[in-house]
Amino acid sequence: MTTFAWEGKQFVRDGKPVTVLSGAIHYFRIVPAYWRDRLLKLKACGFNTVETYVAWNLHEPKEGQFCFEGMADLVGFIETAAEVGLDVIVRPSPYICAEWEFGGLPAWLLGYPEMRLRCSDPAFLAKVDAYYDELIPRLIPLLCTNGGPIIAMQIENEYGSYGNDTAYLDYLRQGLIRRGVDVLLFTSDGPTDQMLQGGTVPGVLATVNFGSRAAESFAKFREYRPDEPLMCMEYWNGWFDHWTEEHHTRDAADAAAVFAEMLDAGASVNFYMFHGGTNFGFTSGANHSKTYEPTITSYDYDAPLTEWGDVTEKYKLIRSVIEKRFGPVEAPLPEPVTRRRYGTVRLTERAGLFGQLGSLSTRFERVCPEPMERLGQNDGFIVYTTFVSGPRRKQQLVLQDVRDRAQVFLNGKPAGVVERWNPQPLEISIPEGGATLTLLVENMGRVNYGPLLRDPKGITEGVRLDNQFLFHWTIDTLPLDSLEPIKFEAREEGEAVDGPAFYRGRFDVEEAADTFLRLDGWTKGVAFVNGFNLGRYWERGPQKTLYVPGPLLKQGENELVLLELHGAREAAVLLDDRPDLGAGAGVDPSVLQFVEEEA
């Protein structure tokens, strides 16, 4: 049994003063075969603790159906951390932000349109309770008070950035205690008056999140908590990327200097991120301040460990800071993970998307075009089809509040694209006798931060030609959680690559190793290796490659499938040994101080 608490301005572990040196590593962004490698590299950098969020939507993807296996094996990750010799901070709050789909909230909550999120609404609290009844008992044996590695747990995440319902925060606190949690509880917020007033709970440890100007941030914290330990629960030593932007980087020396400044102030620190990992599948979220900004597949974050687990200059400088204050780090650094260039893969088979709807989708008939959540769908794509009478000349097709990107087809032929961030109507003409109108809508990630958190996907309001709404739709949901039903046909060499269509190729592997899927010449879509969804790609960048962890490959024949939405120069891709996250854009540390949306 271990005790971890705070006495005055100092954390104490088994009664002895301790500085928490923690790094964020999210189990759900790393294939389980690499958990130990990443945790060993954290320890080899001189850290004593690992921190992780817990993503509700990963563990309860459908209401009442729980998953704690594979990449969702939270207990396995925590047990591995204990074996490595690390303490663990767990942040199981219903909402996590994390640039993760819907901030970790399950999409099925949006199927209850009257429910209010992240507050004392009894309907929302009932869903949280049902989830916690499954989650928290799994963590109780792992608490340090029961001989496990968990030393602290979070109540809610950056709540002061969202609301001021302190009764809700206390309800979550009491719920953890009632289920047997007896370790240190805490909140984390930006160091501003509004955030510290709205997000903290009397008698519960408060922590702050920022990326620069440490003295100023801690001074604001001290105005509210003069007698508690200083802890930066999220030290933003890098930053994340949105599609169409440049890849963000932060000067390594600057990041190490701010870390040293915090240690000089007597603070404990949790690096966000120490190792970012990958937004595999459809798990990346989005921001929305002035406009909608979807997050890319890579979550490299310019962290001390790269997306693929390599040590960086930032890693070395941080370890140097730790060794200067706490002595030599004795934990050995694991060998780098092997990377391979497997070369060109030719995609020799094709299956048109619309021709596969009968086997891939669930079909609904509705008067109005309903959003995904009303039809029980979380992620992926959704297809809306209706018949429009003609003739009609040069009318404005309006997709009222489309979320997020719609490809428009008339009688199966492309008629244009409507994007949420550029919702201009399309001018179309309907021939005499009418035409079939088809809309293929892509969910590019739900908003994960800020006041626009409620973010249903698909056609959320309606479809108009000029001012006339179109009714009576056939709707096909396309979550793409399995590709097995797809019926591929062989392609002729040199045949045009056009979409929306699935393309399949095969490649042989003698020895499985990490590799990077390079998609030069392809436009936009989703990539799958051996049935595993690697995530979205887009020629607009910044990232030019998708990370393929070696454990996803097998000796012998492997399968690669692309869902290409538009087209490509040729039906071939490259499996390279070099990543390409795009052109770098340095992060101004001043934007890392208070709220993430300011970046």
Secondary structure, DSSP 8 states (H G I E B T S, - for coil): ---EEEETTEEEETTEEE--EEEEE-GGGS-GGGHHHHHHHHHHTT--EEEEE--HHHH-SBTTB---SGGG-HHHHHHHHHHHT-EEEEE--S---TTBGGGG--GGGGG-TT--SSSS-HHHHHHHHHHHHHHHHHHGGGBGGGTSSEEEEEEEESGGGT---HHHHHHHHHHHHHTT--SEEEEEE-SSHHHHHHH--TTSEEEEEESS-HHHHHHHHHHH-TTS--EEEEEESS---BTTS-EEE--HHHHHHHHHHHHHTT-EEEEEEEE--B--TT-B-EEESSSEEEB-SB--TT-SB-TT--B-HHHHHHHHHHHHHH----S-------B---EEEEEEEEEETGGGHHHH-EEEEESS---GGGGT--SSEEEEEEEE-S-EEEEEEEEEEEESEEEEEETTEEEEEEETTB---EEEEE-TT-EEEEEEEE----B-SSTT-----EEEEEEEETTEE---EEEEEE--S--TT---EE--TT--EESSEEEEEEEEESS--BEEEE-TTB-EEEEEETTEEEEEEETT-S--EEEE-GGG--SEEEEEEEEESSEESSSEEEEESS----SEEE--GGGGSS-GGG-
